[in-house]
Amino acid sequence: MVELDRARASLRIVGDDLSPAEITTRLGSDPTRSFARGDKIHSEQGPTRIRRFGLWSLAAADTPPADLDAQVEELLGRLTDDMAVWSDLGARFDLDLFCGWFMHRWNEGATIEADTLEALGSRGIRLFVDLYNGPDEDEDAARASVPDRNAD
């Protein structure tokens, strides 16, 4: 099997009552991107909108070729190992690892080690994968993805 060309991964925590400052304090790392419900979205193309949910997101370095194991290790290595914190966050918010996997050819694949899956599962983090086929795909979608149920 040919390896996936490259991967982009971000840990996302989403919720109506999410406070980015609280998540930062509890996990022990600054986010790559965050906002609270009620924050304003300013756009030069249209009217100002209001965020309908809160988001705290931490991105890993892109890996060419794809290496989800290394990305998860990087992300979790920057965050607390306290499972009580993860349990509380999982009870209050939606947690997932968003992965954008970019293929150069039509038949590429990736292996995810059992230790990686266990590290995600023990923290209540779901795995969310978007596949992009070929170099013509829009990478902005992978950079800015938010959960569908909460799209602005």
N, CA, C and O of each residue as an XYZ file, in Angstrom:
608
protein
N       0.837     -1.170      0.000
C       0.000      0.000      0.000
C       0.889      1.243      0.000
O       1.891      1.302      0.714
N       0.519      2.213     -0.792
C       1.232      3.485     -0.855
C       0.712      4.379      0.272
O      -0.495      4.470      0.494
N       1.636      5.039      0.983
C       1.241      5.919      2.090
C       0.497      7.146      1.579
O       0.721      7.610      0.462
N      -0.400      7.662      2.428
C      -1.052      8.924      2.115
C      -0.003     10.000      1.913
O       1.013     10.024      2.607
N      -0.246     10.883      0.970
C       0.713     11.926      0.619
C       1.049     12.815      1.813
O       2.222     13.075      2.078
N       0.035     13.283      2.534
C       0.277     14.109      3.717
C      -0.974     14.194      4.562
O      -2.059     13.804      4.132
N      -0.808     14.715      5.783
C      -1.921     14.796      6.722
C      -1.875     16.096      7.511
O      -0.812     16.648      7.794
N      -3.054     16.554      7.850
C      -3.238     17.719      8.715
C      -4.145     17.253      9.852
O      -5.160     16.607      9.591
N      -3.810     17.560     11.099
C      -4.611     17.103     12.238
C      -4.753     18.215     13.270
O      -3.817     18.967     13.540
N      -5.963     18.295     13.842
C      -6.248     19.261     14.901
C      -7.158     18.627     15.929
O      -8.127     17.951     15.586
N      -6.840     18.851     17.192
C      -7.736     18.479     18.273
C      -8.759     19.601     18.394
O      -8.393     20.773     18.486
N     -10.057     19.240     18.393
C     -11.111     20.244     18.498
C     -11.988     19.943     19.698
O     -12.377     18.799     19.931
N     -12.290     20.979     20.450
C     -13.232     20.890     21.558
C     -14.305     21.925     21.271
O     -14.004     23.100     21.065
N     -15.571     21.484     21.256
C     -16.680     22.335     20.827
C     -17.808     22.256     21.844
O     -18.131     21.180     22.348
N     -18.406     23.410     22.138
C     -19.568     23.413     23.012
C     -20.199     24.782     23.130
O     -19.548     25.806     22.918
N     -21.467     24.786     23.469
C     -22.197     26.046     23.605
C     -21.630     26.922     24.715
O     -21.521     28.138     24.562
N     -21.272     26.297     25.831
C     -20.799     27.057     26.994
C     -19.282     27.020     27.153
O     -18.769     27.266     28.244
N     -18.573     26.718     26.091
C     -17.119     26.587     26.149
C     -16.455     27.946     26.368
O     -16.750     28.922     25.680
N     -15.567     27.978     27.328
C     -14.730     29.148     27.576
C     -13.307     28.792     27.140
O     -12.664     27.956     27.773
N     -12.805     29.414     26.067
C     -11.442     29.090     25.628
C     -10.396     29.244     26.728
O      -9.456     28.452     26.798
N     -10.543     30.248     27.583
C      -9.572     30.456     28.665
C      -9.580     29.285     29.642
O      -8.521     28.865     30.109
N     -10.759     28.754     29.957
C     -10.849     27.603     30.856
C     -10.171     26.385     30.242
O      -9.420     25.686     30.924
N     -10.429     26.122     28.960
C      -9.831     24.958     28.300
C      -8.315     25.091     28.270
O      -7.596     24.123     28.518
N      -7.835     26.282     27.967
C      -6.389     26.534     27.948
C      -5.776     26.231     29.310
O      -4.739     25.573     29.396
N      -6.408     26.703     30.358
C      -5.907     26.466     31.714
C      -5.943     24.983     32.066
O      -4.973     24.450     32.605
N      -7.046     24.319     31.767
C      -7.213     22.919     32.158
C      -6.284     21.989     31.377
O      -5.777     21.014     31.930
N      -6.060     22.288     30.092
C      -5.213     21.411     29.279
C      -3.738     21.800     29.320
O      -2.875     20.977     29.017
N      -3.441     23.041     29.689
C      -2.053     23.454     29.842
C      -1.360     23.891     28.564
O      -0.133     23.841     28.476
N      -2.137     24.322     27.564
C      -1.543     24.775     26.310
C      -2.442     25.821     25.664
O      -3.667     25.759     25.773
N      -1.823     26.770     24.996
C      -2.588     27.738     24.216
C      -3.118     27.059     22.960
O      -2.457     26.181     22.405
N      -4.316     27.460     22.503
C      -4.861     26.888     21.272
C      -4.252     27.531     20.038
O      -3.649     28.602     20.106
N      -4.421     26.865     18.927
C      -4.079     27.445     17.633
C      -5.183     28.405     17.204
O      -4.930     29.431     16.574
N      -6.414     28.042     17.564
C      -7.595     28.824     17.195
C      -8.642     28.636     18.278
O      -8.830     27.524     18.773
N      -9.333     29.720     18.657
C     -10.405     29.584     19.633
C     -11.368     30.753     19.529
O     -11.019     31.837     19.060
N     -12.582     30.503     19.978
C     -13.579     31.559     20.099
C     -14.690     31.062     21.015
O     -14.841     29.860     21.231
N     -15.460     31.993     21.548
C     -16.573     31.679     22.435
C     -17.893     31.951     21.728
O     -17.963     32.729     20.777
N     -18.929     31.294     22.213
C     -20.269     31.571     21.709
C     -20.555     33.053     21.956
O     -20.282     33.583     23.033
N     -21.105     33.700     20.948
C     -21.418     35.124     21.066
C     -20.357     36.035     20.496
O     -20.622     37.216     20.269
N     -19.143     35.515     20.253
C     -18.105     36.333     19.622
C     -18.563     36.741     18.229
O     -19.301     36.016     17.563
N     -18.117     37.896     17.810
C     -18.494     38.408     16.495
C     -17.542     37.898     15.423
O     -16.340     37.758     15.651
N     -18.104     37.623     14.245
C     -17.343     37.224     13.066
C     -17.415     38.402     12.107
O     -18.478     38.709     11.567
N     -16.297     39.050     11.899
C     -16.258     40.193     10.987
C     -15.840     39.719      9.604
O     -14.900     38.937      9.461
N     -16.544     40.196      8.593
C     -16.249     39.806      7.224
C     -16.329     41.017      6.315
O     -17.260     41.818      6.401
N     -15.339     41.138      5.444
C     -15.364     42.220      4.465
C     -16.385     41.938      3.370
O     -16.816     42.858      2.675
N     -16.779     40.664      3.208
C     -17.707     40.294      2.146
C     -19.177     40.382      2.565
O     -20.055     40.308      1.706
N     -19.465     40.536      3.838
C     -20.858     40.530      4.262
C     -21.041     41.090      5.654
O     -20.113     41.648      6.239
N     -22.244     40.937      6.181
C     -22.549     41.494      7.496
C     -21.825     40.737      8.617
O     -21.420     39.586      8.450
N     -21.675     41.402      9.746
C     -21.105     40.773     10.934
C     -22.075     39.710     11.429
O     -23.285     39.931     11.494
N     -21.515     38.538     11.780
C     -22.334     37.455     12.327
C     -21.859     37.147     13.744
O     -20.807     37.616     14.179
N     -22.642     36.363     14.440
C     -22.345     35.993     15.820
C     -22.077     34.490     15.886
O     -22.824     33.699     15.309
N     -21.008     34.093     16.589
C     -20.684     32.670     16.770
C     -21.806     32.003     17.567
O     -22.274     32.533     18.575
N     -22.226     30.822     17.089
C     -23.310     30.091     17.744
C     -22.817     29.041     18.727
O     -23.628     28.398     19.394
N     -21.514     28.854     18.830
C     -20.919     27.864     19.726
C     -19.487     28.289     20.007
O     -18.956     29.179     19.342
N     -18.858     27.650     20.999
C     -17.455     27.909     21.310
C     -16.562     26.819     20.734
O     -16.990     25.678     20.558
N     -15.319     27.184     20.441
C     -14.344     26.251     19.879
C     -12.977     26.507     20.487
O     -12.560     27.654     20.650
N     -12.285     25.425     20.822
C     -10.871     25.458     21.210
C     -10.205     24.411     20.334
O     -10.604     23.247     20.350
N      -9.191     24.811     19.566
C      -8.562     23.898     18.618
C      -7.040     24.037     18.683
O      -6.505     25.141     18.779
N      -6.359     22.894     18.629
C      -4.903     22.861     18.629
C      -4.441     22.034     17.435
O      -4.782     20.857     17.319
N      -3.667     22.649     16.552
C      -3.207     21.982     15.332
C      -1.820     21.386     15.506
O      -0.956     21.963     16.167
N      -1.624     20.224     14.901
C      -0.301     19.592     14.832
C       0.373     20.038     13.550
O      -0.284     20.536     12.636
N       1.668     19.861     13.484
C       2.400     20.132     12.245
C       1.936     19.150     11.172
O       1.705     17.974     11.451
N       1.805     19.646      9.947
C       1.476     18.768      8.823
C       2.585     17.739      8.653
O       3.752     18.015      8.932
N       2.208     16.554      8.194
C       3.208     15.506      7.978
C       3.117     14.979      6.550
O       2.103     14.403      6.157
N       4.178     15.180      5.781
C       4.277     14.513      4.486
C       5.376     13.440      4.555
O       6.514     13.815      4.835
N       5.141     12.175      4.330
C       3.839     11.557      4.143
C       3.042     11.556      5.446
O       3.567     11.877      6.512
N       1.764     11.189      5.338
C       0.868     11.204      6.491
C       1.422     10.359      7.631
O       1.889      9.240      7.416
N       1.368     10.904      8.850
C       1.821     10.178     10.036
C       0.954     10.597     11.217
O       1.361     11.417     12.040
N      -0.248     10.023     11.290
C      -1.181     10.383     12.356
C      -0.622     10.050     13.727
O      -0.862     10.783     14.686
N       0.117      8.961     13.833
C       0.703      8.593     15.127
C       1.590      9.721     15.658
O       1.506     10.068     16.836
N       2.426     10.286     14.813
C       3.316     11.377     15.228
C       2.513     12.633     15.568
O       2.854     13.349     16.510
N       1.465     12.901     14.818
C       0.654     14.085     15.073
C      -0.078     13.972     16.411
O      -0.132     14.940     17.169
N      -0.634     12.813     16.703
C      -1.317     12.613     17.986
C      -0.317     12.721     19.126
O      -0.606     13.337     20.152
N       0.859     12.125     18.952
C       1.895     12.217     19.986
C       2.283     13.677     20.224
O       2.451     14.091     21.371
N       2.423     14.453     19.159
C       2.746     15.880     19.302
C       1.656     16.617     20.067
O       1.941     17.355     21.010
N       0.418     16.417     19.662
C      -0.698     17.131     20.305
C      -0.843     16.746     21.772
O      -0.862     17.615     22.643
N      -0.946     15.450     22.048
C      -1.169     15.017     23.424
C       0.043     15.294     24.300
O      -0.099     15.461     25.511
N       1.217     15.346     23.717
C       2.422     15.678     24.468
C       2.431     17.114     24.969
O       3.179     17.441     25.891
N       1.624     17.962     24.385
C       1.532     19.363     24.794
C       0.428     19.592     25.832
O       0.282     20.697     26.355
N      -0.353     18.535     26.129
C      -1.541     18.670     26.969
C      -1.439     17.805     28.215
O      -0.575     16.933     28.312
N      -2.327     18.055     29.163
C      -2.318     17.323     30.425
C      -2.554     15.828     30.217
O      -3.237     15.418     29.279
N      -1.982     15.031     31.102
C      -2.228     13.588     31.136
C      -3.291     13.231     32.169
O      -3.600     12.053     32.350
N      -3.850     14.220     32.843
C      -4.838     14.011     33.905
C      -6.160     13.541     33.289
O      -6.886     14.326     32.679
N      -6.458     12.256     33.458
C      -7.657     11.682     32.854
C      -8.935     12.243     33.463
O      -9.979     12.218     32.811
N      -8.883     12.748     34.694
C     -10.067     13.378     35.286
C     -10.435     14.649     34.519
O     -11.616     14.947     34.339
N      -9.434     15.389     34.072
C      -9.682     16.590     33.256
C     -10.328     16.190     31.940
O     -11.325     16.788     31.536
N      -9.773     15.186     31.264
C     -10.327     14.734     29.992
C     -11.747     14.218     30.164
O     -12.606     14.484     29.323
N     -12.005     13.484     31.240
C     -13.339     12.957     31.492
C     -14.347     14.091     31.671
O     -15.447     14.045     31.122
N     -13.967     15.094     32.432
C     -14.847     16.241     32.656
C     -15.111     16.989     31.348
O     -16.253     17.332     31.041
N     -14.048     17.237     30.581
C     -14.221     17.941     29.309
C     -15.104     17.141     28.352
O     -15.953     17.709     27.664
N     -14.902     15.825     28.310
C     -15.703     14.972     27.438
C     -17.171     14.918     27.833
O     -18.042     14.745     26.981
N     -17.444     15.067     29.121
C     -18.827     15.075     29.595
C     -19.532     16.384     29.245
O     -20.755     16.416     29.110
N     -18.770     17.451     29.101
C     -19.354     18.773     28.877
C     -19.313     19.235     27.434
O     -20.139     20.048     27.019
N     -18.348     18.719     26.655
C     -18.123     19.220     25.300
C     -17.935     18.073     24.312
O     -17.759     16.923     24.713
N     -17.971     18.389     23.029
C     -17.646     17.431     21.975
C     -16.144     17.508     21.716
O     -15.610     18.588     21.465
N     -15.467     16.369     21.777
C     -14.029     16.295     21.530
C     -13.796     15.437     20.288
O     -14.351     14.345     20.169
N     -12.978     15.934     19.370
C     -12.580     15.090     18.253
C     -11.200     15.484     17.748
O     -10.698     16.578     18.006
N     -10.614     14.548     17.021
C      -9.368     14.802     16.317
C      -9.738     14.888     14.851
O     -10.044     13.874     14.225
N      -9.713     16.094     14.297
C     -10.031     16.297     12.888
C      -8.782     16.025     12.072
O      -7.726     16.606     12.323
N      -8.907     15.134     11.088
C      -7.783     14.793     10.222
C      -8.155     15.073      8.773
O      -9.149     14.551      8.267
N      -7.367     15.883      8.121
C      -7.463     16.051      6.677
C      -6.375     15.205      6.059
O      -5.190     15.468      6.262
N      -6.762     14.198      5.311
C      -5.805     13.297      4.672
C      -5.811     13.573      3.182
O      -6.851     13.499      2.526
N      -4.640     13.891      2.656
C      -4.497     14.313      1.263
C      -3.807     13.223      0.450
O      -2.676     12.833      0.736
N      -4.514     12.742     -0.569
C      -3.972     11.722     -1.449
C      -3.392     12.377     -2.703
O      -3.935     13.350     -3.226
N      -2.299     11.829     -3.158
C      -1.717     12.276     -4.424
C      -2.215     11.393     -5.563
O      -2.351     11.836     -6.703
N      -2.483     10.132     -5.226
C      -2.995      9.155     -6.188
C      -4.335      8.642     -5.694
O      -4.778      8.988     -4.599
N      -4.966      7.826     -6.494
C      -6.286      7.313     -6.154
C      -6.276      6.208     -5.108
O      -7.327      5.926     -4.532
N      -5.156      5.576     -4.836
C      -5.140      4.456     -3.900
C      -3.980      4.605     -2.923
O      -2.902      4.048     -3.137
N      -4.207      5.357     -1.855
C      -3.213      5.526     -0.795
C      -3.873      5.171      0.529
O      -5.099      5.187      0.638
N      -3.079      4.857      1.517
C      -3.641      4.459      2.800
C      -2.757      4.856      3.956
O      -1.648      5.358      3.777
N      -3.274      4.619      5.149
C      -2.540      4.952      6.369
C      -2.816      3.889      7.420
O      -3.892      3.292      7.455
N      -1.843      3.666      8.261
C      -1.989      2.778      9.406
C      -1.957      3.634     10.665
O      -1.147      4.553     10.791
N      -2.848      3.314     11.588
C      -2.873      3.997     12.882
C      -2.589      2.940     13.931
O      -3.296      1.936     14.025
N      -1.554      3.171     14.717
C      -1.134      2.198     15.728
C      -2.168      2.085     16.851
O      -2.883      3.041     17.150
N      -2.235      0.911     17.462
C      -3.171      0.656     18.559
C      -2.937      1.619     19.729
O      -3.896      2.064     20.360
N      -1.681      1.943     20.021
C      -1.381      2.877     21.119
C      -1.984      4.253     20.855
O      -2.453      4.918     21.779
N      -1.972      4.675     19.605
C      -2.554      5.966     19.235
C      -4.063      5.937     19.434
O      -4.640      6.864     20.001
N      -4.695      4.872     18.966
C      -6.144      4.746     19.130
C      -6.526      4.688     20.606
O      -7.529      5.274     21.013
N      -5.729      3.984     21.404
C      -5.983      3.900     22.842
C      -5.830      5.265     23.515
O      -6.626      5.621     24.384
N      -4.808      6.032     23.118
C      -4.595      7.358     23.705
C      -5.782      8.270     23.410
O      -6.213      9.029     24.278
N      -6.304      8.199     22.205
C      -7.484      9.007     21.854
C      -8.716      8.499     22.603
O      -9.446      9.284     23.208
N      -8.943      7.196     22.560
C     -10.126      6.617     23.190
C     -10.177      6.825     24.688
O     -11.248      7.089     25.235
N      -9.047      6.711     25.361
C      -9.036      6.875     26.818
C      -9.362      8.304     27.238
O      -9.739      8.549     28.384
N      -9.217      9.242     26.311
C      -9.553     10.639     26.579
C     -10.929     11.006     26.024
O     -11.366     12.149     26.164
N     -11.602     10.068     25.407
C     -12.918     10.325     24.842
C     -12.877     11.149     23.568
O     -13.838     11.846     23.244
N     -11.769     11.074     22.845
C     -11.595     11.856     21.612
C     -11.959     10.979     20.410
O     -11.335      9.948     20.161
N     -12.984     11.417     19.674
C     -13.372     10.715     18.447
C     -12.419     11.074     17.321
O     -11.799     12.137     17.333
N     -12.307     10.180     16.351
C     -11.487     10.416     15.170
C     -12.403     10.814     14.020
O     -13.322     10.072     13.671
N     -12.158     11.978     13.432
C     -12.946     12.496     12.317
C     -11.994     12.673     11.143
O     -11.017     13.415     11.246
N     -12.267     12.000     10.026
C     -11.353     12.021      8.889
C     -12.051     12.577      7.652
O     -13.134     12.121      7.284
N     -11.430     13.556      7.018
C     -11.824     14.054      5.696
C     -10.747     13.617      4.716
O      -9.557     13.815      4.965
N     -11.160     13.024      3.608
C     -10.219     12.580      2.581
C     -10.271     13.540      1.404
O     -11.349     13.929      0.954
N      -9.103     13.919      0.912
C      -8.989     14.822     -0.223
C      -8.229     14.094     -1.314
O      -7.106     13.636     -1.104
N      -8.849     13.989     -2.481
C      -8.285     13.216     -3.569
C      -7.610     14.126     -4.585
O      -8.281     14.844     -5.326
N      -6.305     14.094     -4.618
C      -5.559     14.807     -5.643
C      -5.197     16.230     -5.272
O      -5.733     16.801     -4.322
N      -4.284     16.788     -6.034
C      -3.745     18.114     -5.719
C      -4.715     19.258     -5.978
O      -4.434     20.387     -5.575
N      -5.852     19.010     -6.639
C      -6.782     20.083     -6.952
C      -7.781     20.364     -5.830
O      -8.547     21.324     -5.919
N      -7.789     19.546     -4.776
C      -8.738     19.751     -3.695
C      -8.463     21.063     -2.967
O      -7.327     21.537     -2.932
N      -9.494     21.635     -2.396
C      -9.405     22.897     -1.681
C      -8.898     22.665     -0.262
O      -9.639     22.153      0.578
N      -7.659     23.029      0.019
C      -7.063     22.812      1.331
C      -7.635     23.747      2.391
O      -7.523     23.456      3.582
N      -8.247     24.864      1.990
C      -8.834     25.765      2.977
C      -9.915     25.061      3.785
O     -10.119     25.385      4.955
N     -10.602     24.114      3.188
C     -11.638     23.373      3.903
C     -11.032     22.609      5.070
O     -11.638     22.538      6.139
N      -9.862     22.044      4.887
C      -9.205     21.300      5.963
C      -8.673     22.231      7.043
O      -8.639     21.857      8.215
N      -8.263     23.421      6.673
C      -7.733     24.368      7.656
C      -8.822     24.912      8.559
O      -8.599     25.124      9.751
N      -9.993     25.137      7.998
C     -11.025     25.872      8.720
C     -12.207     25.004      9.144
O     -13.223     25.540      9.586
N     -12.108     23.698      9.024
C     -13.238     22.841      9.301
C     -13.730     22.992     10.732
O     -12.949     23.061     11.681
N     -15.037     23.039     10.853
C     -15.712     22.992     12.154
C     -16.773     21.918     12.053
O     -17.187     21.588     10.942
N     -17.234     21.357     13.155
C     -18.228     20.295     13.093
C     -19.475     20.742     12.348
O     -19.953     21.860     12.540
N     -20.002     19.866     11.496
C     -21.161     20.186     10.656
C     -22.368     20.646     11.457
O     -23.063     21.575     11.047
N     -22.629     20.007     12.599
C     -23.828     20.339     13.365
C     -23.779     21.753     13.904
O     -24.808     22.316     14.277
N     -22.590     22.329     13.946
C     -22.442     23.658     14.526
C     -21.947     24.696     13.534
O     -21.544     25.786     13.938
N     -21.969     24.389     12.273
C     -21.390     25.317     11.278
C     -22.025     26.685     11.399
O     -23.234     26.818     11.586
N     -21.186     27.693     11.288
C     -21.674     29.075     11.381
C     -22.463     29.442     10.164
O     -22.954     30.567     10.062
